[in-house]
Amino acid sequence: MHYVLSDIHGCFEEYLELLDKIKFGKEDILYVLGDVCDKGPCPVRVLQDMMERPGVLPVMGNHDLAALRSLRRLGDAVDREDYRQCLSKKDRLDFGYWYKDGGYTTFDEFRDLPREERQEVLDYLNSFSFYEKVTLEGRTYVLVHAGIRGYKEGMALEDVSPADFLFYRTNYDRPVFRDPAWVLVSGHTPTFLIRPDRQSLVYETPGHIGMDCGCVYGGRLAALCLESGQIFYVPARGSAR
């Protein structure tokens, strides 16, 4: 089976519970639509678990990219007490914004790793794709983190800039693709902000599926089975961070 989930944000216990709930096995594929990093308590533990599962295919999120850039720029200076001083002025500003926007949880866990494991985590983050396309049961699913800004009919997905997959929220009122058999599946925007009922549930409109159910904010972590359409939920265990 093919499953999709999004915006784990370091919610390690909920992530493991959800994998158990869907009975994720060696023959299954799980697409993770970005923002594994930051905000929640254990983002690096989630990354390391994903690394060990060949069937997990990660898509880059804006928080993942910010973590990768900040930690790569720091290099070995991550061990120094004055690590910020090892960055240029611009990089210090970028690092500070990332750190305050939830990056501190990723930074703290990363800093505690042995050097070899740090490099493995960075290499893994660097391997994330910016989109995936899956055709099943007569439907084509385009899997991205946030949306596809500036997409025009007939445009090749490989011609879309990475930023246009990562930072621009999907307009759920208008399908991206003219073909009704094509569906954009995304995260990034917590569904309680876009659903009329303000519930932390998967949000579906024609041509769209929104997967970020705001687990790190006290909502839920959700997984969608693409073959059956069945949705699985695990409630958040702790408060938002």
N, CA, C and O of each residue as an XYZ file, in Angstrom:
964
protein
N       0.831     -1.198      0.000
C       0.000      0.000      0.000
C       0.874      1.261      0.000
O       2.023      1.242      0.444
N       0.299      2.350     -0.509
C       0.979      3.642     -0.536
C       0.274      4.593      0.428
O      -0.936      4.803      0.338
N       1.044      5.161      1.345
C       0.494      6.051      2.354
C       1.152      7.422      2.255
O       2.276      7.562      1.773
N       0.419      8.429      2.726
C       0.942      9.791      2.766
C       0.689     10.366      4.141
O      -0.404     10.224      4.689
N       1.708     11.025      4.708
C       1.498     11.835      5.909
C       2.358     13.081      5.797
O       3.248     13.155      4.950
N       2.093     14.055      6.649
C       2.775     15.336      6.516
C       2.987     15.994      7.865
O       2.271     15.717      8.827
N       3.989     16.878      7.921
C       4.207     17.785      9.056
C       4.278     17.042     10.396
O       3.494     17.295     11.310
N       5.237     16.122     10.481
C       5.455     15.397     11.738
C       5.993     16.339     12.805
O       5.621     16.225     13.973
N       6.856     17.260     12.423
C       7.404     18.279     13.341
C       7.884     17.684     14.668
O       7.564     18.194     15.742
N       8.644     16.617     14.578
C       9.269     16.079     15.778
C       8.364     15.314     16.711
O       8.777     14.975     17.820
N       7.135     15.027     16.298
C       6.199     14.273     17.153
C       6.492     12.775     17.000
O       5.766     12.041     16.330
N       7.568     12.359     17.637
C       8.108     11.015     17.435
C       7.144      9.925     17.899
O       6.932      8.948     17.180
N       6.560     10.076     19.082
C       5.679      9.039     19.610
C       4.434      8.884     18.744
O       3.991      7.767     18.479
N       3.874     10.000     18.309
C       2.694      9.931     17.447
C       3.040      9.305     16.095
O       2.251      8.543     15.536
N       4.210      9.627     15.582
C       4.687      9.046     14.322
C       4.783      7.523     14.424
O       4.299      6.811     13.544
N       5.405      7.018     15.495
C       5.517      5.568     15.655
C       4.153      4.925     15.853
O       3.894      3.839     15.336
N       3.282      5.593     16.600
C       1.940      5.053     16.822
C       1.165      4.970     15.507
O       0.421      4.018     15.272
N       1.348      5.981     14.652
C       0.639      5.974     13.372
C       1.165      4.865     12.456
O       0.383      4.207     11.771
N       2.477      4.658     12.440
C       3.025      3.556     11.646
C       2.476      2.215     12.126
O       2.190      1.326     11.325
N       2.333      2.085     13.427
C       1.766      0.859     13.980
C       0.287      0.725     13.595
O      -0.195     -0.370     13.308
N      -0.410      1.841     13.596
C      -1.847      1.817     13.294
C      -2.112      1.407     11.861
O      -3.077      0.689     11.595
N      -1.266      1.852     10.918
C      -1.465      1.468      9.512
C      -0.803      0.131      9.191
O      -0.884     -0.369      8.069
N      -0.141     -0.440     10.212
C       0.574     -1.714     10.045
C       1.596     -1.606      8.915
O       1.648     -2.451      8.022
N       2.396     -0.561      8.973
C       3.377     -0.287      7.943
C       4.396     -1.406      7.855
O       5.079     -1.719      8.830
N       4.492     -2.010      6.669
C       5.367     -3.158      6.494
C       6.390     -2.971      5.392
O       6.461     -1.910      4.770
N       7.175     -3.997      5.155
C       8.281     -3.918      4.202
C       7.820     -3.704      2.769
O       8.577     -3.175      1.955
N       6.600     -4.100      2.443
C       6.096     -3.948      1.082
C       5.395     -2.610      0.864
O       5.007     -2.292     -0.260
N       5.231     -1.827      1.926
C       4.498     -0.567      1.838
C       5.427      0.600      1.519
O       6.638      0.538      1.729
N       4.815      1.669      1.002
C       5.521      2.913      0.717
C       4.846      4.027      1.516
O       3.620      4.134      1.540
N       5.661      4.850      2.167
C       5.148      5.990      2.919
C       5.816      7.262      2.412
O       7.037      7.404      2.476
N       5.002      8.183      1.909
C       5.492      9.486      1.486
C       5.288     10.469      2.631
O       4.170     10.637      3.118
N       6.356     11.111      3.057
C       6.291     12.099      4.128
C       6.461     13.480      3.497
O       7.522     13.794      2.959
N       5.414     14.301      3.566
C       5.388     15.547      2.809
C       6.002     16.727      3.565
O       5.413     17.805      3.644
N       7.171     16.507      4.109
C       7.946     17.621      4.638
C       7.608     18.069      6.041
O       6.624     17.645      6.647
N       8.463     18.940      6.529
C       8.421     19.468      7.887
C       8.457     18.346      8.932
O       7.628     18.271      9.840
N       9.449     17.488      8.758
C       9.804     16.528      9.802
C      10.466     17.280     10.948
O      10.306     16.917     12.114
N      11.212     18.333     10.612
C      12.035     19.061     11.583
C      11.247     20.119     12.353
O      10.173     20.563     11.946
N      11.852     20.507     13.513
C      11.487     21.710     14.266
C      10.165     21.578     15.053
O       9.327     20.717     14.783
N      10.035     22.460     16.016
C       8.854     22.664     16.850
C       8.627     21.565     17.881
O       8.626     21.847     19.079
N       8.435     20.321     17.450
C       8.163     19.222     18.369
C       9.422     18.719     19.045
O      10.520     19.172     18.719
N       9.284     17.779     19.993
C      10.394     17.416     20.873
C      11.513     16.588     20.259
O      12.652     16.690     20.715
N      11.238     15.764     19.237
C      12.249     14.788     18.793
C      12.378     14.704     17.277
O      12.233     13.613     16.727
N      12.642     15.803     16.577
C      12.733     15.726     15.120
C      13.875     14.866     14.618
O      13.722     14.177     13.610
N      15.015     14.885     15.290
C      16.155     14.093     14.818
C      15.888     12.601     15.012
O      16.305     11.784     14.192
N      15.202     12.249     16.082
C      14.834     10.835     16.269
C      13.897     10.374     15.152
O      13.996      9.239     14.684
N      12.997     11.247     14.731
C      12.119     10.887     13.607
C      12.947     10.686     12.344
O      12.768      9.699     11.630
N      13.854     11.622     12.067
C      14.699     11.506     10.880
C      15.497     10.207     10.896
O      15.579      9.514      9.882
N      16.079      9.880     12.031
C      16.903      8.672     12.106
C      16.065      7.413     11.930
O      16.535      6.429     11.359
N      14.834      7.436     12.415
C      13.963      6.288     12.192
C      13.596      6.177     10.711
O      13.617      5.082     10.148
N      13.261      7.299     10.082
C      12.935      7.291      8.658
C      14.094      6.763      7.824
O      13.885      6.036      6.853
N      15.313      7.128      8.203
C      16.500      6.701      7.473
C      16.635      5.184      7.427
O      17.180      4.628      6.474
N      16.139      4.528      8.454
C      16.280      3.076      8.557
C      15.171      2.325      7.830
O      15.184      1.095      7.792
N      14.220      3.040      7.258
C      13.077      2.383      6.607
C      13.131      2.664      5.102
O      12.819      3.778      4.680
N      13.521      1.677      4.282
C      13.646      1.896      2.837
C      12.347      2.339      2.177
O      12.377      2.996      1.137
N      11.213      1.989      2.764
C       9.930      2.327      2.167
C       9.443      3.728      2.473
O       8.369      4.118      2.017
N      10.207      4.489      3.232
C       9.829      5.875      3.544
C      10.504      6.803      2.542
O      11.729      6.808      2.422
N       9.706      7.587      1.822
C      10.209      8.505      0.812
C       9.892      9.938      1.240
O       8.728     10.340      1.221
N      10.907     10.714      1.624
C      10.662     12.052      2.151
C      10.635     13.131      1.079
O      11.417     13.106      0.129
N       9.725     14.075      1.250
C       9.624     15.272      0.411
C      10.046     16.462      1.271
O       9.697     16.534      2.450
N      10.787     17.385      0.688
C      11.329     18.518      1.436
C      10.237     19.479      1.883
O       9.331     19.818      1.122
N      10.348     19.916      3.155
C       9.508     20.979      3.670
C      10.340     22.211      3.958
O      11.568     22.129      3.998
N       9.701     23.343      4.158
C      10.451     24.576      4.410
C      11.274     24.502      5.689
O      12.376     25.048      5.747
N      10.750     23.828      6.720
C      11.515     23.690      7.958
C      12.695     22.745      7.768
O      13.757     22.963      8.352
N      12.529     21.710      6.972
C      13.634     20.787      6.702
C      14.760     21.503      5.966
O      15.936     21.320      6.282
N      14.393     22.314      4.986
C      15.398     23.047      4.226
C      16.114     24.071      5.101
O      17.330     24.230      4.996
N      15.375     24.765      5.964
C      15.994     25.739      6.870
C      16.954     25.055      7.833
O      18.033     25.573      8.117
N      16.554     23.879      8.337
C      17.431     23.124      9.239
C      18.696     22.690      8.515
O      19.799     22.834      9.043
N      18.541     22.163      7.315
C      19.691     21.708      6.533
C      20.665     22.855      6.289
O      21.868     22.700      6.500
N      20.163     23.991      5.851
C      21.031     25.121      5.547
C      21.735     25.645      6.790
O      22.937     25.909      6.759
N      21.004     25.794      7.871
C      21.592     26.357      9.090
C      22.645     25.432      9.686
O      23.725     25.883     10.067
N      22.337     24.156      9.768
C      23.265     23.213     10.388
C      24.478     22.971      9.498
O      25.585     22.776     10.002
N      24.286     22.982      8.197
C      25.415     22.791      7.287
C      26.360     23.995      7.346
O      27.579     23.829      7.301
N      25.801     25.204      7.445
C      26.637     26.394      7.523
C      27.438     26.434      8.822
O      28.564     26.933      8.840
N      26.877     25.920      9.891
C      27.593     25.901     11.173
C      28.764     24.929     11.148
O      29.832     25.224     11.683
N      28.565     23.768     10.527
C      29.632     22.774     10.488
C      30.061     22.359     11.894
O      29.227     22.190     12.784
N      31.351     22.201     12.080
C      31.865     21.769     13.386
C      31.723     22.832     14.463
O      31.880     22.539     15.648
N      31.428     24.066     14.063
C      31.247     25.136     15.044
C      30.025     24.905     15.918
O      29.836     25.597     16.919
N      29.189     23.932     15.544
C      28.011     23.626     16.354
C      28.403     23.264     17.789
O      27.594     23.421     18.704
N      29.638     22.779     17.999
C      30.095     22.386     19.333
C      30.604     23.556     20.168
O      30.794     23.414     21.376
N      30.823     24.695     19.548
C      31.397     25.826     20.269
C      30.314     26.612     21.002
O      29.179     26.708     20.534
N      30.674     27.169     22.150
C      29.727     27.985     22.899
C      29.363     29.250     22.132
O      28.239     29.742     22.240
N      30.297     29.772     21.367
C      30.052     30.993     20.594
C      29.765     30.676     19.132
O      30.198     31.398     18.234
N      29.029     29.587     18.900
C      28.818     29.103     17.533
C      28.207     30.164     16.616
O      28.504     30.173     15.422
N      27.386     31.034     17.126
C      26.760     32.054     16.283
C      27.798     32.998     15.676
O      27.617     33.519     14.575
N      28.873     33.205     16.407
C      29.906     34.124     15.919
C      30.682     33.559     14.746
O      31.431     34.279     14.086
N      30.507     32.273     14.484
C      31.189     31.642     13.347
C      30.422     31.829     12.038
O      30.877     31.392     10.980
N      29.269     32.472     12.111
C      28.456     32.705     10.937
C      28.598     34.140     10.462
O      28.911     35.035     11.248
N      28.368     34.356      9.180
C      28.324     35.719      8.663
C      27.090     36.422      9.244
O      26.208     35.780      9.814
N      27.044     37.729      9.092
C      25.916     38.484      9.629
C      24.595     37.995      9.051
O      23.622     37.802      9.781
N      24.565     37.793      7.721
C      23.336     37.306      7.091
C      22.971     35.918      7.589
O      21.806     35.642      7.876
N      23.974     35.038      7.692
C      23.700     33.680      8.152
C      23.237     33.670      9.606
O      22.426     32.829      9.992
N      23.756     34.613     10.426
C      23.285     34.717     11.809
C      21.810     35.103     11.847
O      21.053     34.588     12.670
N      21.404     36.001     10.965
C      19.999     36.401     10.906
C      19.122     35.228     10.484
O      18.067     34.987     11.071
N      19.572     34.494      9.453
C      18.814     33.326      8.990
C      18.735     32.260     10.084
O      17.685     31.659     10.314
N      19.878     32.040     10.758
C      19.908     31.045     11.825
C      18.965     31.455     12.960
O      18.213     30.629     13.478
N      19.011     32.725     13.339
C      18.171     33.204     14.427
C      16.689     33.052     14.125
O      15.908     32.679     15.001
N      16.298     33.343     12.880
C      14.899     33.199     12.496
C      14.486     31.728     12.560
O      13.427     31.393     13.090
N      15.343     30.847     12.011
C      15.033     29.405     12.052
C      14.949     28.906     13.492
O      14.027     28.171     13.845
N      15.909     29.304     14.319
C      15.962     28.820     15.704
C      14.697     29.222     16.460
O      14.116     28.408     17.178
N      14.273     30.473     16.301
C      13.097     30.967     17.013
C      11.802     30.385     16.456
O      10.794     30.320     17.159
N      11.828     29.966     15.201
C      10.638     29.396     14.573
C      10.555     27.892     14.785
O      10.014     27.166     13.951
N      11.087     27.438     15.891
C      11.001     26.021     16.240
C      12.251     25.229     15.976
O      12.306     24.041     16.293
N      13.282     25.868     15.391
C      14.502     25.143     15.060
C      15.317     24.719     16.258
O      16.202     23.872     16.143
N      15.026     25.303     17.413
C      15.818     24.973     18.604
C      15.715     23.503     18.983
O      16.669     22.938     19.520
N      14.558     22.862     18.708
C      14.445     21.440     19.067
C      15.344     20.591     18.170
O      15.987     19.652     18.639
N      15.386     20.922     16.888
C      16.270     20.211     15.960
C      17.732     20.469     16.313
O      18.544     19.543     16.329
N      18.067     21.728     16.597
C      19.441     22.094     16.932
C      19.918     21.360     18.177
O      21.019     20.811     18.181
N      19.119     21.341     19.223
C      19.531     20.715     20.480
C      19.771     19.218     20.318
O      20.753     18.683     20.834
N      18.878     18.545     19.605
C      19.064     17.106     19.367
C      20.277     16.846     18.479
O      21.074     15.947     18.748
N      20.408     17.632     17.431
C      21.517     17.474     16.496
C      22.852     17.670     17.209
O      23.807     16.934     16.960
N      22.915     18.650     18.084
C      24.149     18.981     18.788
C      24.611     17.832     19.682
O      25.806     17.695     19.945
N      23.684     17.017     20.146
C      24.021     15.901     21.036
C      24.496     14.656     20.293
O      24.932     13.688     20.916
N      24.413     14.678     18.964
C      24.812     13.506     18.181
C      26.331     13.427     18.029
O      27.000     14.461     18.026
N      26.885     12.220     17.904
C      28.274     12.088     17.484
C      28.452     12.684     16.093
O      27.491     12.754     15.326
N      29.651     13.108     15.760
C      29.911     13.797     14.495
C      29.477     12.968     13.292
O      28.886     13.508     12.357
N      29.760     11.665     13.298
C      29.410     10.810     12.164
C      27.898     10.781     11.939
O      27.432     10.818     10.800
N      27.138     10.714     13.033
C      25.683     10.681     12.911
C      25.139     12.025     12.436
O      24.140     12.073     11.718
N      25.784     13.098     12.826
C      25.365     14.405     12.328
C      25.442     14.452     10.805
O      24.519     14.914     10.135
N      26.552     13.969     10.278
C      26.731     13.998      8.826
C      25.700     13.114      8.143
O      25.210     13.463      7.069
N      25.365     11.990      8.736
C      24.350     11.108      8.167
C      23.000     11.814      8.099
O      22.276     11.683      7.112
N      22.661     12.562      9.147
C      21.398     13.296      9.167
C      21.392     14.375      8.094
O      20.395     14.545      7.393
N      22.503     15.109      7.958
C      22.586     16.144      6.931
C      22.499     15.545      5.528
O      21.816     16.089      4.660
N      23.182     14.440      5.309
C      23.127     13.784      4.001
C      21.701     13.320      3.689
O      21.241     13.405      2.551
N      21.023     12.835      4.710
C      19.645     12.376      4.516
C      18.725     13.545      4.164
O      17.937     13.460      3.222
N      18.829     14.628      4.919
C      18.021     15.814      4.606
C      18.293     16.308      3.191
O      17.377     16.723      2.482
N      19.545     16.261      2.791
C      19.927     16.737      1.463
C      19.372     15.846      0.344
O      19.317     16.261     -0.813
N      18.963     14.622      0.695
C      18.441     13.685     -0.307
C      16.938     13.851     -0.541
O      16.392     13.221     -1.447
N      16.261     14.675      0.248
C      14.812     14.836      0.113
C      14.461     15.357     -1.285
O      15.144     16.233     -1.816
N      13.408     14.822     -1.865
C      12.914     15.334     -3.143
C      12.024     16.553     -2.889
O      11.618     16.807     -1.755
N      11.723     17.305     -3.953
C      10.829     18.454     -3.806
C       9.398     18.122     -4.207
O       8.481     18.891     -3.922
N       9.202     16.997     -4.858
C       7.855     16.515     -5.166
C       7.946     15.042     -5.523
O       9.016     14.534     -5.858
N       6.819     14.370     -5.448
C       6.689     13.005     -5.941
C       5.392     12.925     -6.743
O       4.433     13.643     -6.459
N       5.371     12.052     -7.739
C       4.160     11.830     -8.539
C       3.850     10.339     -8.543
O       4.710      9.521     -8.870
N       2.627      9.991     -8.180
C       2.230      8.592     -8.058
C       0.913      8.387     -8.800
O      -0.036      9.142     -8.587
N       0.841      7.383     -9.661
C      -0.403      7.048    -10.350
C      -0.898      5.694     -9.857
O      -0.209      4.680     -9.968
N      -2.107      5.706     -9.312
C      -2.712      4.501     -8.747
C      -4.213      4.523     -9.008
O      -4.855      5.568     -8.904
N      -4.756      3.379     -9.342
C      -6.211      3.256     -9.478
C      -6.794      4.330    -10.399
O      -7.896      4.822    -10.154
N      -6.062      4.697    -11.456
C      -6.572      5.653    -12.420
C      -6.464      7.109    -11.998
O      -6.958      7.991    -12.701
N      -5.827      7.378    -10.864
C      -5.646      8.752    -10.405
C      -4.147      9.050    -10.273
O      -3.356      8.176     -9.918
N      -3.781     10.286    -10.565
C      -2.398     10.714    -10.416
C      -2.320     11.699     -9.262
O      -3.001     12.724     -9.254
N      -1.478     11.373     -8.288
C      -1.300     12.215     -7.095
C       0.040     12.928     -7.202
O       1.079     12.287     -7.359
N       0.016     14.239     -7.119
C       1.231     15.037     -7.063
C       1.425     15.434     -5.605
O       0.597     16.136     -5.024
N       2.522     14.977     -5.028
C       2.772     15.103     -3.594
C       3.817     16.180     -3.349
O       4.958     16.056     -3.795
N       3.430     17.237     -2.640
C       4.330     18.356     -2.378
C       4.149     18.791     -0.920
O       3.235     18.340     -0.230
N       5.040     19.675     -0.473
C       4.885     20.156      0.899
C       3.795     21.213      1.016
O       2.854     21.049      1.793
N       3.914     22.301      0.246
C       3.013     23.434      0.446
C       2.039     23.653     -0.706
O       0.849     23.866     -0.473
N       2.520     23.605     -1.931
C       1.679     23.874     -3.094
C       2.535     23.899     -4.344
O       3.670     23.422     -4.332
N       1.996     24.457     -5.433
C       2.776     24.641     -6.656
C       2.463     26.049     -7.162
O       1.514     26.247     -7.920
N       3.245     26.997     -6.750
C       3.021     28.382     -7.165
C       3.380     28.565     -8.645
O       4.408     28.072     -9.110
N       2.538     29.264     -9.359
C       2.835     29.605    -10.739
C       2.679     28.480    -11.740
O       3.119     28.599    -12.883
N       2.053     27.378    -11.319
C       1.903     26.246    -12.237
C       0.899     26.579    -13.341
O      -0.165     27.136    -13.070
N       1.238     26.241    -14.577
C       0.350     26.381    -15.720
C       0.145     25.017    -16.356
O       1.046     24.177    -16.353
N      -1.031     24.805    -16.895
C      -1.369     23.513    -17.491
C      -0.336     23.102    -18.536
O       0.013     23.881    -19.423
N       0.142     21.882    -18.418
C       1.139     21.364    -19.337
C       2.567     21.603    -18.897
O       3.502     21.107    -19.525
N       2.746     22.352    -17.833
C       4.084     22.647    -17.325
C       4.699     21.391    -16.712
O       4.023     20.664    -15.984
N       5.960     21.132    -16.996
C       6.656     19.985    -16.411
C       6.982     20.272    -14.953
O       7.477     21.352    -14.631
N       6.713     19.332    -14.084
C       6.958     19.550    -12.657
C       8.433     19.818    -12.367
O       8.764     20.544    -11.430
N       9.318     19.229    -13.175
C      10.748     19.446    -12.940
C      11.169     20.879    -13.268
O      12.268     21.305    -12.912
N      10.293     21.617    -13.947
C      10.603     23.014    -14.258
C      10.116     23.984    -13.185
O      10.375     25.184    -13.270
N       9.420     23.478    -12.189
C       8.966     24.312    -11.077
C      10.140     24.538    -10.124
O      10.865     23.594     -9.811
N      10.334     25.759     -9.664
C      11.449     26.041     -8.759
C      11.167     25.439     -7.388
O      10.007     25.361     -6.982
N      12.203     25.011     -6.665
C      11.994     24.437     -5.333
C      11.196     25.338     -4.403
O      10.347     24.856     -3.654
N      11.458     26.643     -4.443
C      10.743     27.573     -3.558
C       9.243     27.528     -3.802
O       8.459     27.715     -2.871
N       8.834     27.284     -5.043
C       7.411     27.268     -5.371
C       6.702     26.026     -4.856
O       5.473     25.997     -4.811
N       7.454     24.997     -4.466
C       6.874     23.839     -3.795
C       6.815     24.022     -2.273
O       6.042     23.346     -1.595
N       7.624     24.929     -1.745
C       7.880     24.947     -0.301
C       7.185     26.043      0.484
O       6.820     25.830      1.640
N       6.993     27.206     -0.112
C       6.650     28.380      0.690
C       5.290     28.992      0.404
O       4.854     29.879      1.138
N       4.607     28.544     -0.644
C       3.370     29.214     -1.052
C       2.185     28.292     -0.814
O       2.110     27.194     -1.365
N       1.272     28.753      0.008
C       0.160     27.911      0.441
C      -0.809     27.630     -0.714
O      -1.045     28.478     -1.575
N      -1.350     26.439     -0.701
C      -2.301     26.024     -1.717
C      -3.615     26.782     -1.571
O      -4.088     27.011     -0.458
N      -4.192     27.166     -2.691
C      -5.549     27.701     -2.717
C      -6.500     26.527     -2.918
O      -6.645     26.024     -4.032
N      -7.146     26.092     -1.845
C      -7.986     24.906     -1.908
C      -9.313     25.155     -2.619
O     -10.076     24.218     -2.852
N      -9.593     26.418     -2.967
C     -10.842     26.739     -3.660
C     -10.738     26.568     -5.173
O     -11.744     26.630     -5.880
N      -9.502     26.349     -5.674
C      -9.318     26.257     -7.118
C      -8.367     25.113     -7.445
O      -7.226     25.121     -6.983
N      -8.803     24.128     -8.227
C      -7.909     23.019     -8.587
C      -6.689     23.507     -9.362
O      -6.785     24.427    -10.174
N      -5.554     22.887     -9.106
C      -4.328     23.208     -9.839
C      -4.362     22.578    -11.225
O      -3.894     23.177    -12.194
N      -4.911     21.376    -11.320
C      -4.910     20.618    -12.567
C      -6.318     20.583    -13.174
O      -7.305     20.416    -12.458
N      -6.396     20.742    -14.487
C      -7.692     20.678    -15.159
C      -8.258     19.270    -15.165
O      -9.468     19.074    -15.048
N      -7.377     18.296    -15.304
C      -7.798     16.897    -15.343
C      -8.290     16.488    -13.955
O      -7.505     16.527    -13.007
N      -9.551     16.099    -13.797
C     -10.073     15.725    -12.473
C      -9.434     14.465    -11.900
O      -9.604     14.165    -10.718
N      -8.699     13.726    -12.733
C      -8.010     12.531    -12.234
C      -6.671     12.875    -11.577
O      -6.019     12.004    -11.001
N      -6.260     14.149    -11.664
C      -5.022     14.588    -11.021
C      -5.351     15.308     -9.721
O      -6.226     16.173     -9.676
N      -4.636     14.936     -8.669
C      -4.909     15.483     -7.334
C      -3.612     15.991     -6.714
O      -2.594     15.298     -6.722
N      -3.659     17.197     -6.184
C      -2.517     17.746     -5.442
C      -2.694     17.404     -3.971
O      -3.717     17.727     -3.366
N      -1.685     16.744     -3.397
C      -1.707     16.391     -1.977
C      -0.607     17.187     -1.288
O       0.555     17.114     -1.687
N      -0.965     17.947     -0.257
C       0.003     18.852      0.366
C      -0.206     18.936      1.868
O      -1.212     18.480      2.411
N       0.790     19.542      2.520
C       0.710     19.814      3.950
C       0.861     21.308      4.185
O       0.213     22.124      3.530
N       1.732     21.654      5.138
C       2.154     23.041      5.385
C       1.123     23.886      6.128
O       1.453     24.518      7.131
N      -0.121     23.906      5.650
C      -1.167     24.702      6.289
C      -2.015     23.801      7.168
O      -2.687     22.911      6.648
N      -2.010     24.002      8.503
C      -2.845     23.168      9.370
C      -4.308     23.233      8.934
O      -4.850     24.310      8.685
N      -4.925     22.076      8.848
C      -6.286     22.025      8.303
C      -7.306     22.733      9.187
O      -8.361     23.139      8.699
N      -7.013     22.892     10.491
C      -7.975     23.615     11.327
C      -8.058     25.093     10.942
O      -8.974     25.796     11.370
N      -7.110     25.561     10.141
C      -7.148     26.942      9.660
C      -7.945     27.091      8.365
O      -8.311     28.206      7.993
N      -8.217     25.987      7.678
C      -8.880     26.070      6.378
C     -10.211     25.323      6.328
O     -11.043     25.613      5.468
N     -10.425     24.382      7.218
C     -11.710     23.684      7.240
C     -12.794     24.600      7.817
O     -12.543     25.283      8.809
N     -13.972     24.631      7.232
C     -15.048     25.450      7.791
C     -15.409     25.084      9.225
O     -15.845     25.942      9.993
N     -15.230     23.802      9.596
C     -15.568     23.380     10.958
C     -14.405     23.507     11.933
O     -14.551     23.191     13.114
N     -13.239     23.971     11.445
C     -12.045     24.189     12.278
C     -11.555     22.921     12.961
O     -10.928     22.991     14.018
N     -11.830     21.777     12.378
C     -11.392     20.512     12.939
C     -10.010     20.133     12.402
O      -9.653     20.479     11.275
N      -9.243     19.419     13.225
C      -7.919     18.932     12.816
C      -8.077     17.588     12.100
O      -7.691     16.536     12.610
N      -8.652     17.660     10.911
C      -8.925     16.489     10.093
C      -8.438     16.760      8.672
O      -8.315     17.915      8.262
N      -8.164     15.700      7.928
C      -7.767     15.852      6.532
C      -8.841     16.641      5.789
O     -10.035     16.424      5.994
N      -8.407     17.561      4.921
C      -9.323     18.446      4.193
C      -9.276     18.108      2.711
O      -8.215     18.168      2.090
N     -10.418     17.754      2.146
C     -10.491     17.391      0.736
C     -11.446     18.317     -0.009
O     -12.589     18.512      0.404
N     -10.964     18.881     -1.103
C     -11.793     19.633     -2.036
C     -11.460     19.112     -3.427
O     -10.471     18.396     -3.576
N     -12.250     19.443     -4.462
C     -11.943     18.923     -5.801
C     -10.512     19.242     -6.222
O     -10.118     20.404     -6.315
N      -9.744     18.183     -6.476
C      -8.369     18.351     -6.929
C      -7.350     18.554     -5.841
O      -6.164     18.715     -6.131
N      -7.784     18.552     -4.567
C      -6.859     18.817     -3.470
C      -7.107     17.882     -2.281
O      -8.236     17.473     -2.011
N      -6.016     17.560     -1.585
C      -6.106     16.905     -0.277
C      -5.100     17.586      0.638
O      -3.907     17.609      0.335
N      -5.560     18.138      1.745
C      -4.693     18.777      2.734
C      -4.435     17.827      3.884
O      -5.379     17.337      4.503
N      -3.148     17.553      4.188
C      -2.777     16.492      5.122
C      -2.265     16.974      6.480
O      -2.136     16.164      7.398
N      -1.973     18.251      6.634
C      -1.390     18.733      7.891
C      -2.491     18.970      8.915
O      -3.157     20.005      8.897
N      -2.674     18.012      9.796
C      -3.726     18.103     10.811
C      -3.222     18.678     12.130
O      -3.853     18.501     13.171
N      -2.079     19.368     12.083
C      -1.622     20.163     13.218
C      -1.265     19.394     14.470
O      -1.571     19.837     15.577
N      -0.622     18.250     14.316
C      -0.280     17.438     15.490
C       0.532     18.231     16.513
O       0.250     18.167     17.709
N       1.534     18.973     16.054
C       2.421     19.685     16.969
C       1.695     20.818     17.705
O       2.183     21.329     18.713
N       0.523     21.202     17.184
C      -0.277     22.247     17.826
C      -1.402     21.666     18.679
O      -2.304     22.386     19.107
N      -1.340     20.363     18.918
C      -2.366     19.724     19.726
C      -3.468     19.073     18.918
O      -4.485     18.661     19.476
N      -3.278     18.971     17.592
C      -4.282     18.354     16.731
C      -4.067     16.868     16.561
O      -4.101     16.112     17.532
N      -3.846     16.449     15.327
C      -3.672     15.030     15.018
C      -2.556     14.845     13.998
O      -2.192     15.777     13.282
N      -2.020     13.630     13.944
C      -1.163     13.194     12.850
C      -2.012     12.246     12.016
O      -2.667     11.351     12.551
N      -1.997     12.449     10.696
C      -2.877     11.673      9.822
C      -2.080     10.963      8.739
O      -1.051     11.455      8.278
N      -2.576      9.796      8.343
C      -2.024      9.056      7.204
C      -3.164      8.690      6.272
O      -4.223      8.244      6.715
N      -2.944      8.880      4.981
C      -3.929      8.552      3.963
C      -3.420      7.388      3.136
O      -2.286      7.416      2.657
N      -4.240      6.369      2.961
C      -3.916      5.262      2.063
C      -4.427      5.628      0.675
O      -5.631      5.802      0.485
N      -3.529      5.746     -0.293
C      -3.924      6.199     -1.620
C      -4.780      5.175     -2.352
O      -5.645      5.560     -3.138
N      -4.567      3.892     -2.121
C      -5.364      2.873     -2.808
C      -6.816      2.867     -2.332
O      -7.738      2.819     -3.147
N      -7.016      2.915     -1.038
C      -8.363      2.763     -0.479
C      -9.045      4.076     -0.130
O     -10.269      4.132     -0.012
N      -8.256      5.130      0.034
C      -8.809      6.396      0.501
C      -9.035      6.440      1.995
O      -9.527      7.443      2.512
N      -8.689      5.381      2.701
C      -8.894      5.347      4.151
C      -7.910      6.283      4.843
O      -6.744      6.373      4.459
N      -8.395      6.977      5.868
C      -7.574      7.913      6.627
C      -7.433      7.401      8.055
O      -8.406      6.977      8.679
N      -6.211      7.447      8.555
C      -5.906      7.005      9.913
C      -5.437      8.210     10.719
O      -4.701      9.056     10.212
N      -5.865      8.282     11.975
C      -5.498      9.409     12.823
C      -4.896      8.942     14.138
O      -5.271      7.907     14.691
N      -3.948      9.741     14.621
C      -3.418      9.593     15.971
C      -3.471     10.968     16.626
O      -2.945     11.925     16.060
N      -4.089     11.100     17.801
C      -4.154     12.411     18.446
C      -2.814     12.819     19.036
O      -2.005     11.968     19.406
N      -2.584     14.116     19.120
C      -1.368     14.628     19.745
C      -1.331     14.233     21.203
O      -2.356     14.237     21.883
N      -0.135     13.889     21.687
C       0.022     13.461     23.077
C       0.327     14.603     24.022
O      -0.025     14.554     25.201
N       0.989     15.643     23.501
C       1.400     16.725     24.382
C       0.906     18.059     23.878
O       0.194     18.132     22.876
N       1.282     19.111     24.571
C       0.900     20.448     24.164
C       1.823     20.956     23.074
O       2.888     20.384     22.836
N       1.421     22.017     22.418
C       2.248     22.608     21.370
C       3.514     23.186     21.959
O       3.543     23.632     23.106
N       4.586     23.169     21.131
C       5.853     23.729     21.592
C       6.244     24.869     20.658
O       7.286     25.496     20.852
